[in-house]
């Protein structure tokens, strides 16, 4: 029996949702583990820059390609089932990667890992919307992102050290064991929704239902605006952390691995700080979403322009620090994309809409990963030219944001006004 009204939140909600976000954190550890092992992977599999970038490109391609199907799965099957499938896949992929000795086997393992990883974040967003009231939406999204950042921090700080002391197989096998642990937690303790707040039964009529969910979500300007916000803000920091940041700092800027790892850690720490700040600001001032988004884009553009145009070989340390801080602000800004999509879609379609939004950043990341690898091979490892690919995607995304923001904002204000009138005049 379903109750009217929103779920109340509370301690039990925090516990259940915490398990879901722990799964997401472990998935991010698996996803970003290659970022600190890129140089080791090139030596282990005897590959160049383009082949190395294929690891991350394939992983991100699978991730992006599955976002809409995963959104549909979450809307239809619920969070627990989808998260369970995801954990099994990314754990199996990481274990296979640990045991790989050939490039082909390792590539297949990263694809499987990407399939499992793709099922986590949208599931966690759906879990939060089922356990907490809608007004908590911005904070829930930013908090979930912080768990992902924590996973990134584990990769950059812990895995980089373990890799060079314990070795390849032991390091990646250890992370796979952690995946098995969170699978047990999900099976024992995770629930899709609070008792008495079951969602209304939906008609799932095969392809017709799928088409309706996708088309209806896409038609909403808020969904498309959210996708382009995610596209424009997420990719440069993700590419830096996922693969190309460490090689750039070590091979082009002459840093030691330890110093380069510290710079990656700075990106992650800045991500955590800005995530907390943005969540608080948006919860109190909803109109701050677009200024925050455009400021983050502008800051990263200026930082990249300054670093890549600096005369001479090595860029001053303070400038690299500014770049890392700017990249750290972009991750939390990308979460704003989900907040644009939320009021534009009913709860039973939010998983699908979230999947569409999530496609944006990972598509941009995939394109950039490929572009940098190809340009490095074509220019003899000229990182300045390779990183200029960032500006092209930022320009495309910013144009789309400016084009869509007016209509999406007007429709959202109209819906909020109608909702307030109904809450006063329509009895529950």
ZALO-118744 format. One record per residue (C-alpha): residue number from 1; residue in one letter; y, z, x. Coordinates in pm, 1 decimal. Each point is the difference from the previous one (the first is absolute). Example, Ala and Ser with C-alpha at 12.3 -4.5 7.8 and 13.67 -1.06 7.14 Angstrom:
2
(1 "A" (-450.0 780.0 1230.0))
(2 "S" (344.0 -66.0 137.0))
***
This chain:
428
(1 "X" (0.0 0.0 0.0))
(2 "X" (332.6 -106.2 149.3))
(3 "X" (310.8 213.1 -13.2))
(4 "X" (344.1 -139.7 -63.1))
(5 "X" (261.3 27.5 271.5))
(6 "X" (-11.0 -15.3 377.1))
(7 "X" (-245.8 185.1 224.3))
(8 "X" (139.7 337.9 107.4))
(9 "X" (-71.2 -11.7 371.4))
(10 "X" (-65.5 342.7 151.5))
(11 "X" (-234.8 144.2 260.5))
(12 "X" (-313.1 -183.3 -110.7))
(13 "X" (190.4 -329.8 -5.3))
(14 "X" (119.1 65.1 354.0))
(15 "X" (-354.8 75.0 114.9))
(16 "X" (-156.2 -310.6 -154.3))
(17 "X" (283.9 -223.6 112.6))
(18 "X" (-18.3 156.0 346.0))
(19 "X" (-361.2 -116.5 31.5))
(20 "X" (107.5 -351.9 -92.8))
(21 "X" (280.2 -3.6 255.2))
(22 "X" (-236.4 137.7 265.1))
(23 "X" (-216.1 -306.3 -60.9))
(24 "X" (305.1 -219.8 47.8))
(25 "X" (89.6 179.9 323.3))
(26 "X" (-349.4 -57.9 139.7))
(27 "X" (18.4 -365.7 -104.5))
(28 "X" (327.0 -36.3 193.1))
(29 "X" (-162.2 156.9 306.9))
(30 "X" (-269.8 -267.9 -22.4))
(31 "X" (257.0 -274.9 -64.0))
(32 "X" (233.8 89.1 287.8))
(33 "X" (-264.5 100.8 254.0))
(34 "X" (13.2 -349.6 147.1))
(35 "X" (372.5 45.9 71.4))
(36 "X" (-75.3 237.3 288.2))
(37 "X" (-308.8 -196.3 107.5))
(38 "X" (144.4 -351.3 15.0))
(39 "X" (-6.3 -26.0 379.8))
(40 "X" (-349.4 153.4 11.8))
(41 "X" (-121.0 -242.8 -268.1))
(42 "X" (132.2 -297.3 197.4))
(43 "X" (-198.2 117.7 303.9))
(44 "X" (-315.0 93.4 -195.5))
(45 "X" (-26.9 -331.8 -183.5))
(46 "X" (164.6 -220.2 269.9))
(47 "X" (265.0 -146.2 -231.4))
(48 "X" (364.9 -107.5 17.2))
(49 "X" (302.5 81.8 -213.3))
(50 "X" (-76.9 -237.4 -286.8))
(51 "X" (-360.7 116.8 -29.7))
(52 "X" (112.1 363.6 22.9))
(53 "X" (251.6 -50.1 -278.5))
(54 "X" (-279.4 -148.9 -212.7))
(55 "X" (-151.8 348.3 -31.0))
(56 "X" (305.8 136.6 -175.1))
(57 "X" (78.5 -325.1 -182.6))
(58 "X" (-345.2 -10.3 -157.0))
(59 "X" (16.2 367.1 -89.6))
(60 "X" (344.3 -38.2 -159.3))
(61 "X" (-99.9 -328.8 -168.3))
(62 "X" (-293.5 171.1 -167.6))
(63 "X" (220.3 295.0 -92.5))
(64 "X" (272.8 -214.5 -153.8))
(65 "X" (-243.6 -232.0 -175.2))
(66 "X" (-175.0 291.6 -169.1))
(67 "X" (306.8 186.1 -125.7))
(68 "X" (15.2 -164.4 -342.8))
(69 "X" (-380.0 14.3 -54.5))
(70 "X" (6.5 364.9 108.8))
(71 "X" (283.8 71.5 -241.8))
(72 "X" (-206.5 -150.2 -279.1))
(73 "X" (-304.2 202.0 110.1))
(74 "X" (197.7 324.0 -1.9))
(75 "X" (138.2 -73.7 -347.9))
(76 "X" (-350.5 -74.0 -125.5))
(77 "X" (-238.9 225.6 195.8))
(78 "X" (219.7 294.5 90.6))
(79 "X" (99.8 150.9 332.1))
(80 "X" (-317.1 186.0 96.4))
(81 "X" (-230.6 -301.9 -12.1))
(82 "X" (240.0 -225.8 188.3))
(83 "X" (71.6 260.8 269.7))
(84 "X" (-373.6 58.3 45.3))
(85 "X" (-62.9 -369.9 57.0))
(86 "X" (296.8 -14.4 237.3))
(87 "X" (-119.2 292.2 213.3))
(88 "X" (-348.1 -146.6 35.8))
(89 "X" (144.8 -333.0 113.8))
(90 "X" (258.6 121.6 250.3))
(91 "X" (-245.3 252.6 148.1))
(92 "X" (-267.8 -266.3 42.4))
(93 "X" (256.1 -238.0 151.3))
(94 "X" (121.4 257.3 251.9))
(95 "X" (-355.1 91.2 102.1))
(96 "X" (-87.6 -367.1 50.5))
(97 "X" (319.1 -44.7 205.4))
(98 "X" (-103.6 295.1 218.3))
(99 "X" (-334.1 -164.4 75.4))
(100 "X" (128.8 -356.5 41.3))
(101 "X" (-39.2 -180.3 329.4))
(102 "X" (83.4 -352.0 -116.9))
(103 "X" (326.5 -135.2 -135.8))
(104 "X" (-164.8 -140.0 -312.9))
(105 "X" (-166.5 326.9 -95.4))
(106 "X" (319.6 193.6 60.6))
(107 "X" (197.1 -246.5 -212.4))
(108 "X" (-244.6 41.8 -288.5))
(109 "X" (23.3 377.5 32.9))
(110 "X" (381.0 -5.0 -28.6))
(111 "X" (-26.7 -218.4 -311.7))
(112 "X" (-232.8 251.7 -165.0))
(113 "X" (233.3 280.2 103.8))
(114 "X" (292.7 -189.1 -154.4))
(115 "X" (-189.5 -27.9 -330.7))
(116 "X" (-45.5 375.2 -16.4))
(117 "X" (353.0 75.8 114.5))
(118 "X" (135.0 -227.5 -273.5))
(119 "X" (-143.7 227.9 -267.9))
(120 "X" (177.0 319.2 102.0))
(121 "X" (377.8 -7.6 -47.4))
(122 "X" (16.3 -155.2 -346.2))
(123 "X" (-270.8 245.2 -107.6))
(124 "X" (205.1 294.1 129.7))
(125 "X" (310.6 -121.1 -185.5))
(126 "X" (-202.1 -27.5 -320.1))
(127 "X" (-145.0 347.2 56.5))
(128 "X" (351.2 144.6 34.1))
(129 "X" (117.9 -170.0 -320.0))
(130 "X" (-296.7 151.1 -188.5))
(131 "X" (45.8 356.4 125.8))
(132 "X" (379.6 38.9 25.3))
(133 "X" (291.6 -70.2 -238.6))
(134 "X" (191.7 -326.1 49.8))
(135 "X" (311.6 173.9 136.2))
(136 "X" (-206.3 94.8 305.9))
(137 "X" (-77.0 -366.5 69.8))
(138 "X" (239.4 -55.2 295.6))
(139 "X" (-107.1 321.8 172.5))
(140 "X" (-368.6 -74.1 -59.4))
(141 "X" (30.5 -347.6 153.5))
(142 "X" (189.9 129.2 303.5))
(143 "X" (-241.3 291.0 44.4))
(144 "X" (-296.0 -239.0 -10.2))
(145 "X" (173.5 -211.8 262.0))
(146 "X" (47.0 311.4 215.9))
(147 "X" (-376.1 51.3 0.5))
(148 "X" (-31.1 -355.7 124.6))
(149 "X" (255.9 75.5 268.4))
(150 "X" (-204.2 303.9 100.1))
(151 "X" (-295.9 -232.9 43.3))
(152 "X" (216.7 -219.9 219.6))
(153 "X" (100.3 303.4 202.4))
(154 "X" (-364.4 91.3 55.6))
(155 "X" (-65.0 -351.8 127.8))
(156 "X" (296.2 -9.1 236.7))
(157 "X" (-33.3 353.4 136.1))
(158 "X" (-366.7 98.8 -22.4))
(159 "X" (-201.9 -321.1 1.6))
(160 "X" (187.8 -147.2 296.9))
(161 "X" (-98.3 302.4 209.3))
(162 "X" (-355.1 24.5 -131.8))
(163 "X" (-54.7 -371.3 63.8))
(164 "X" (69.8 32.2 370.8))
(165 "X" (-204.0 317.3 42.2))
(166 "X" (-297.7 -46.5 -233.9))
(167 "X" (-17.9 -378.8 -0.1))
(168 "X" (-7.6 -274.3 -262.1))
(169 "X" (-325.6 75.0 -184.7))
(170 "X" (45.2 376.2 -24.8))
(171 "X" (361.1 -29.1 -118.4))
(172 "X" (-60.6 -245.5 -282.6))
(173 "X" (-328.9 164.8 -102.6))
(174 "X" (184.1 331.3 -29.2))
(175 "X" (254.6 -144.5 -242.8))
(176 "X" (-284.3 -149.3 -206.2))
(177 "X" (-153.3 348.0 -32.8))
(178 "X" (329.7 127.1 -142.0))
(179 "X" (-26.4 -275.7 -260.8))
(180 "X" (-340.2 133.1 -105.3))
(181 "X" (151.7 348.1 -37.5))
(182 "X" (273.7 -110.4 -242.1))
(183 "X" (-261.8 -192.8 -200.0))
(184 "X" (-173.3 332.2 -72.4))
(185 "X" (330.9 154.8 -111.9))
(186 "X" (68.6 -286.4 -240.1))
(187 "X" (-347.4 10.5 -152.3))
(188 "X" (12.2 376.1 -52.5))
(189 "X" (358.0 77.8 -97.9))
(190 "X" (209.1 -303.1 -99.4))
(191 "X" (74.2 -74.4 -368.0))
(192 "X" (187.5 -296.0 -143.8))
(193 "X" (220.6 206.3 -233.4))
(194 "X" (47.7 353.7 -139.5))
(195 "X" (-216.6 115.5 -286.4))
(196 "X" (155.3 -102.7 -330.8))
(197 "X" (215.5 -273.9 154.4))
(198 "X" (-248.1 -285.0 -11.1))
(199 "X" (171.1 -339.2 -17.5))
(200 "X" (-31.2 -195.6 -321.2))
(201 "X" (-297.9 -239.0 6.2))
(202 "X" (100.7 -351.0 100.5))
(203 "X" (-151.4 -330.5 -93.4))
(204 "X" (-151.6 -165.6 306.4))
(205 "X" (-86.7 -349.7 -116.4))
(206 "X" (-105.6 -160.9 325.7))
(207 "X" (227.2 -261.3 149.8))
(208 "X" (241.9 19.7 -291.5))
(209 "X" (70.6 364.2 76.0))
(210 "X" (42.0 -71.5 371.6))
(211 "X" (239.5 -285.8 -64.4))
(212 "X" (200.3 204.1 -249.4))
(213 "X" (38.0 293.3 242.1))
(214 "X" (111.9 -218.2 290.9))
(215 "X" (233.1 -225.1 -199.3))
(216 "X" (158.8 289.1 -189.2))
(217 "X" (62.4 196.8 319.3))
(218 "X" (135.4 -302.9 186.4))
(219 "X" (240.6 -93.7 -279.0))
(220 "X" (182.4 327.7 46.5))
(221 "X" (298.0 -42.6 236.4))
(222 "X" (-57.3 358.5 115.2))
(223 "X" (-346.9 -89.7 126.8))
(224 "X" (128.4 -301.1 191.9))
(225 "X" (295.3 194.8 137.9))
(226 "X" (-238.2 273.1 111.9))
(227 "X" (-220.3 -254.7 175.2))
(228 "X" (292.2 -147.8 193.7))
(229 "X" (130.1 345.8 93.1))
(230 "X" (-344.9 80.7 138.4))
(231 "X" (-16.9 -341.4 169.8))
(232 "X" (330.9 40.7 180.9))
(233 "X" (-10.3 364.1 104.3))
(234 "X" (-359.0 69.8 96.3))
(235 "X" (-116.7 -275.8 231.8))
(236 "X" (199.7 41.5 323.6))
(237 "X" (-91.9 365.8 44.6))
(238 "X" (-358.8 -63.3 -100.7))
(239 "X" (-44.6 -286.5 247.0))
(240 "X" (153.7 219.0 271.9))
(241 "X" (-242.8 284.3 -71.8))
(242 "X" (-303.2 -203.4 -99.3))
(243 "X" (-28.0 -221.6 307.3))
(244 "X" (296.2 -135.2 194.7))
(245 "X" (214.9 306.9 71.8))
(246 "X" (-214.1 144.5 280.3))
(247 "X" (-54.7 -331.0 185.6))
(248 "X" (373.3 -77.6 -27.6))
(249 "X" (104.5 335.8 144.0))
(250 "X" (-263.2 -1.7 275.9))
(251 "X" (-12.1 -367.3 103.7))
(252 "X" (360.3 -105.7 -66.5))
(253 "X" (199.2 321.4 41.3))
(254 "X" (-209.2 145.7 283.0))
(255 "X" (-75.1 333.2 -165.7))
(256 "X" (-309.3 202.6 72.0))
(257 "X" (-253.0 31.8 -280.0))
(258 "X" (100.6 361.7 -47.5))
(259 "X" (369.0 -83.0 -36.5))
(260 "X" (-76.6 -291.9 -231.2))
(261 "X" (-219.0 226.8 -213.0))
(262 "X" (291.7 242.2 -24.6))
(263 "X" (220.8 -279.1 -131.4))
(264 "X" (-257.9 -86.1 -266.1))
(265 "X" (-12.9 368.6 -87.8))
(266 "X" (378.3 -4.0 -41.2))
(267 "X" (-32.3 -278.2 -258.0))
(268 "X" (-252.6 209.5 -190.1))
(269 "X" (209.0 319.4 16.9))
(270 "X" (311.1 -187.6 -116.1))
(271 "X" (-210.9 -136.7 -285.0))
(272 "X" (-88.8 353.4 -108.0))
(273 "X" (359.9 124.2 17.0))
(274 "X" (143.4 -295.2 -191.7))
(275 "X" (-284.2 15.3 -252.9))
(276 "X" (91.1 357.1 -91.3))
(277 "X" (371.7 -81.9 -8.4))
(278 "X" (-35.5 -316.6 -210.2))
(279 "X" (-233.5 170.5 -246.8))
(280 "X" (252.9 278.8 -59.6))
(281 "X" (292.6 -240.2 -31.5))
(282 "X" (-171.1 -232.7 -245.0))
(283 "X" (-132.2 286.2 -212.7))
(284 "X" (357.0 128.2 -43.0))
(285 "X" (193.0 -328.1 7.0))
(286 "X" (-202.5 -292.8 -131.7))
(287 "X" (283.2 -238.2 79.1))
(288 "X" (-49.1 64.6 371.7))
(289 "X" (-311.1 -221.1 13.1))
(290 "X" (174.7 -329.7 72.1))
(291 "X" (256.2 139.0 251.9))
(292 "X" (-284.6 167.5 190.7))
(293 "X" (-202.6 -321.8 -1.3))
(294 "X" (283.7 -220.3 126.6))
(295 "X" (106.3 257.6 259.7))
(296 "X" (-352.7 20.5 141.2))
(297 "X" (-22.3 -379.1 19.3))
(298 "X" (340.5 -24.2 166.2))
(299 "X" (-77.0 274.5 252.3))
(300 "X" (-326.9 -159.8 109.9))
(301 "X" (163.6 -343.6 25.5))
(302 "X" (284.8 131.5 215.3))
(303 "X" (-240.1 197.7 219.8))
(304 "X" (-227.1 -299.2 60.0))
(305 "X" (299.1 -225.4 69.5))
(306 "X" (138.0 245.8 256.8))
(307 "X" (-334.7 46.5 176.4))
(308 "X" (-93.1 -368.6 11.6))
(309 "X" (344.9 -116.9 112.1))
(310 "X" (39.3 259.2 276.0))
(311 "X" (65.5 -179.5 331.5))
(312 "X" (-255.1 52.5 272.0))
(313 "X" (-360.7 105.1 -16.7))
(314 "X" (-27.5 362.4 -103.5))
(315 "X" (188.3 137.5 -299.2))
(316 "X" (163.5 344.9 38.4))
(317 "X" (-210.1 286.0 -128.3))
(318 "X" (263.0 113.3 -250.2))
(319 "X" (-3.6 -343.3 -160.7))
(320 "X" (-377.6 3.0 -35.6))
(321 "X" (28.1 345.5 -155.4))
(322 "X" (250.9 -136.4 -254.1))
(323 "X" (-240.4 -284.0 -78.3))
(324 "X" (-287.1 242.3 -58.1))
(325 "X" (213.2 217.9 -229.1))
(326 "X" (109.6 -306.2 -199.7))
(327 "X" (-360.6 -115.3 -33.0))
(328 "X" (-92.5 350.8 -110.5))
(329 "X" (248.5 -23.9 -287.9))
(330 "X" (-152.0 -324.0 -126.2))
(331 "X" (-336.5 146.3 -99.2))
(332 "X" (140.3 247.8 -257.1))
(333 "X" (242.4 -267.6 -122.2))
(334 "X" (-296.4 -222.0 -85.4))
(335 "X" (-125.4 269.7 -241.6))
(336 "X" (310.4 -63.9 -209.7))
(337 "X" (-164.8 -325.8 -104.9))
(338 "X" (-252.4 195.8 -206.3))
(339 "X" (281.4 192.1 -167.9))
(340 "X" (156.9 -326.6 -114.0))
(341 "X" (-333.6 -109.0 -148.3))
(342 "X" (-84.6 330.7 -171.0))
(343 "X" (250.3 -4.5 -292.5))
(344 "X" (-62.0 -371.4 -54.1))
(345 "X" (-369.8 48.0 -82.0))
(346 "X" (-195.0 229.1 -235.4))
(347 "X" (-248.8 247.7 156.0))
(348 "X" (-301.4 -215.2 -84.3))
(349 "X" (148.6 -285.7 204.8))
(350 "X" (148.0 197.0 287.2))
(351 "X" (-302.6 -50.2 224.8))
(352 "X" (32.0 -377.5 -30.2))
(353 "X" (377.7 12.9 55.7))
(354 "X" (-47.6 225.3 304.7))
(355 "X" (-248.2 -249.2 140.8))
(356 "X" (255.3 -280.1 -34.8))
(357 "X" (266.3 209.2 173.4))
(358 "X" (-237.0 93.5 281.1))
(359 "X" (-78.8 -366.5 64.2))
(360 "X" (357.2 -51.9 117.0))
(361 "X" (11.1 209.1 315.2))
(362 "X" (-350.3 -85.6 114.0))
(363 "X" (58.2 -372.3 -47.1))
(364 "X" (311.9 24.0 216.1))
(365 "X" (-194.2 205.5 255.1))
(366 "X" (-279.1 -256.7 14.8))
(367 "X" (245.9 -285.8 54.3))
(368 "X" (181.7 191.0 274.2))
(369 "X" (-318.9 106.3 176.5))
(370 "X" (-108.3 -363.2 14.5))
(371 "X" (343.0 -129.5 101.7))
(372 "X" (34.7 246.4 288.0))
(373 "X" (-348.5 -74.8 133.6))
(374 "X" (53.3 -376.0 -14.0))
(375 "X" (347.6 20.0 154.1))
(376 "X" (-120.2 224.6 282.4))
(377 "X" (-270.1 -250.2 94.2))
(378 "X" (240.0 -293.2 -35.6))
(379 "X" (281.1 154.4 207.6))
(380 "X" (-198.1 173.8 271.7))
(381 "X" (34.5 350.5 -149.8))
(382 "X" (371.6 -20.4 -75.3))
(383 "X" (37.6 297.7 -233.4))
(384 "X" (366.9 -69.7 -68.5))
(385 "X" (-76.7 -331.6 -162.3))
(386 "X" (-309.7 133.6 -175.7))
(387 "X" (179.6 293.4 -163.5))
(388 "X" (273.9 -230.3 -133.4))
(389 "X" (-244.4 -94.8 -275.8))
(390 "X" (102.5 330.6 -161.8))
(391 "X" (343.9 -138.9 -90.8))
(392 "X" (-140.9 -293.4 -197.6))
(393 "X" (-199.3 218.5 -237.0))
(394 "X" (280.7 252.8 -35.6))
(395 "X" (238.8 -276.3 -104.3))
(396 "X" (-242.6 -137.7 -261.3))
(397 "X" (-71.5 342.8 -143.9))
(398 "X" (364.2 111.0 -11.2))
(399 "X" (96.8 -315.2 -189.3))
(400 "X" (-267.6 68.6 -263.6))
(401 "X" (105.6 365.5 -34.6))
(402 "X" (362.9 -95.6 -59.0))
(403 "X" (-107.5 -267.2 -247.6))
(404 "X" (-216.8 231.2 -211.8))
(405 "X" (173.5 336.8 16.6))
(406 "X" (257.9 -59.3 -276.2))
(407 "X" (-241.2 -100.9 -274.3))
(408 "X" (-260.7 261.2 93.4))
(409 "X" (258.2 279.7 -1.3))
(410 "X" (143.6 -103.9 -337.8))
(411 "X" (-343.1 -12.3 -164.4))
(412 "X" (-91.5 337.3 145.1))
(413 "X" (319.1 160.9 -135.2))
(414 "X" (-64.4 -148.9 -343.7))
(415 "X" (-355.4 137.7 -4.1))
(416 "X" (113.4 345.7 109.1))
(417 "X" (263.5 4.4 -274.3))
(418 "X" (-255.5 -101.1 -265.9))
(419 "X" (-247.4 258.4 128.2))
(420 "X" (258.5 277.4 -29.2))
(421 "X" (87.9 -99.4 -356.6))
(422 "X" (-368.1 -4.7 -96.7))
(423 "X" (-63.0 339.1 159.0))
(424 "X" (271.9 148.2 -224.9))
(425 "X" (-69.0 -180.9 -326.4))
(426 "X" (-375.5 -64.8 4.9))
(427 "X" (-217.7 309.1 -65.3))
(428 "X" (-296.9 60.0 232.6))
***
